[in-house]
Amino acid sequence: MSVQYEIKADSDQVQEALTYFKFVGGNTDRAVSIAINRSLGPIRTKASEAIRTQVRLKAGYVKNRLVITKSTRRTLSGSIKTPSRGILMTKYVTDTAISNGSDGPWQGTAPPAPPRGIRVKIKPSGGTLSISSDSTKPTPFYMKFRNGYLGVVRRKTSDEITAKSPGAVKVYKSPSLSQVFNTVREEVLPEAGTRYQKELIDAMNYVLKQQYPPES
């Protein structure tokens, strides 16, 4: 299940302008659809900036996972969706050779874990954390999965292997992008509303000029 932010036609915000637009014969559905679609890109940028204040991820990585679904004249809503799958902890490993190479399948065999343990930095500010800080559990190490991606794992203890979780290893993941997106939505909403209103006014002017071009 993914989290999404939707932009819908909200005529209450610009009722007077919409009323006049309809009165002069403007194509309301087309103007609303154009406004929504023009708003989505800037809102995605704002969401990406807000997300990256919370987690140490690159702009390109976040942008590629904030997926835009555009409005059509039949469906007057657009959305920005992001996956709910947890992010592999290799994205935050302090060894940049590993974190930079974690966007795609890992080339070669899995590297050995450092003698002092695998360290990560999730927040843009603040210190690093050691994944191997719990001495009661087996030591974490790198593993190359069947899909070619590299992960941080450790062997499960006997009491951790259950019918619901039968695997022999625990995969370390951080909160999903959708979880982080949820925490910053309220920060994005005010700018999203302002952007949509501006784009709707511009779109109504654009549509009217196309419908009623000036006489030559």
Buried (B, 14 or more C-beta within 10 A) or exposed (E): EBBBBEBEBEEEEBEEBBEEBEEEEBBBBBBBBBBBBBBBEBBBBBBBBBBBEBBBBBEEBBBEBBBBBEBEEEEBBBBBBBBBEBBBBBBBBBBEEBBEBBEEEBEEEBBEBBEEEBBBBBEEEEEEBEBBEEEEBBEBBBBBBEEEBBBBBBBBEEEBBEEEEEEEBBBBBBBBBBBBBBEBEEBBEEBBBEBBBBBBBBBBBBBBEEEEEEEE
